[in-house]
Amino acid sequence: MKPQPPAQQPPGTRPRAAFTLLELMIAAALSTVVLAVSATFILMSAQSSSAIVQQAQLNERAGHASEFIFERIRFATSITQDISGNTLTLGYDTNFLVDSDVPPDKKTYNDHDYFETFQFVNGDGNDTSTTNNCLIYKPRADLAITNVLIKTGVRKLPNKPVFTVTNGATVIVRFGLLDCFASDGYQEVDVKATFVARNRSSTTQVIAILPVD
């Protein structure tokens, strides 16, 4: 029996060759670069998304708090602040048919039957440490019931009180909110708004009493 001759490769084909060590090293290096770029992109995208979410939440908290303060100021019959500008006190008339002032002033719509307060509170006595600063609301100043409008991250604007009352009818509200997370770049929002009570004196000129900010 004759031995079979070795199989011949078809014309025009080359024998297969394995990868060289240099080629493997280059491929590994390129893969590492691609993975590093991908990881950086994913990390930056995550940080950007977190920052967008946190900023939206800060804007929402600031907007809701400002809107609520404006609503209560709008219907107040008296508006005062404390010396520090941290507390705003609002008086209300519960019965527009009765003149309950002492002594009576013959006006039934401007009485002060009860009071509400808004207050900036710092938990450690330091206004600049925002982590434990909050903004609270008391629906009755004479009771212990307290609602927290913003529970953390509230800060004072530089050299400005939170509440400023002018002419007993206009309230300038200034405060900031800070996101204390370093990973998303410390998002923040500043609020500077002017609210005018509807139950004000007919002689009050709003434009003339706005302070220079």
Secondary structure, DSSP 4 states (H G I P E B T S, - for coil): -PPPPPPPPPTT-----PPPHHHHHHHHHHHHHHHHHHHHHHHHHHHHHHHHHHHHHHHHHHHHHHHHHHHHHHT-SEEEE-TTS-EEEEEE-S-TTS---SS--S-SSS--SEEEEEEEEETTS-TT-GGGEEEEEESSTTS---EEEE-S-EEPPTT--SEEEETTTEEEEEEEEE---GGGT--EEEEEEEEE-SS--TT--HHHHPPP-
